[in-house]
């Protein structure tokens, strides 16, 4: 999430009662979770295992629970609980804003767009031209819908990321301040759910088509002209390149890339990156022809045992 106005690091430290390690006058341009950081962003790290990843990232500022000299070109804020302090900043800079009507007066609806009865459109939503939104659709604050988009009944766009930190006796919620961006000529089936980014964007690329009952996790980016069949579930921070086809009931683990033009056959489980232009099947998914040969060989095992 980018700030409307740049904010000094010292001012942010004051908000979370932290100690600046570096230049307090440096200007922070946005807040971002580690997967999505850019130069000028502030992020957080609270485990030694990930210190170097955060300190070597594109983030200019890091909230950290260890006092150290700031790396060249970066400044730090030391606090005891960076996760909670990051959540505090999220709530401060993007507080929850209640709506008092189905279609917020702060939203923008393009020309010739049709909004059916029972649709909820939140604050600061932008809907493009020639869009059709069917009954029961919910679009959370700050989402952007392109031109010529069709969204079928009871789909939810922009719900919070499924992201929790485990403490000894509970789970603490990572508050989401990101968006969903749906590009032009996309069609979303009935009963789909698309989570907003934690602090960046979940993106559905131009011309992509969804069947019914599909879930897309936070910060996932889907390319152009992809086809997803019913009951596909995609975790957070997944990159799906252009022209990918994913058939029904496929599950995709987090932090993966599916290469351009790949095809994933029904009921497969994706646990690693997939190469472009290859057809995959199985769980864990492998190249489809290889998997089919494995299945044929497995069928022969009882016969082989009987002959021993």
Secondary structure, DSSP 8 states (H G I E B T S, - for coil): -EEEEEEEHHHHHHHHT-EEES-TT-EEEEE--GGG--TTEEEEE-SGGGHHHHHTSS-SEEEESS-----TT-EEEE-S-HHHHHHHHHHHHS-----SSSB-TT-EE-TT-EE-TT-EE-TT-EE-TT-EE-TT-EE-TT-EE-TT-EE-TT-EEEE----EEEETTEEEE-----EEEE-TT-EE-TT-EEE--SSSEEEE-TT-EE-SS-EE-TT-EE-TT-EE-TT-EE-TT-EE-TT-EE-TT-EE-SS-EE-TT-EE-TT-EE-S-B-TT-EEETBTTEEHHHHHHHHHHHHTHHHHHHH-
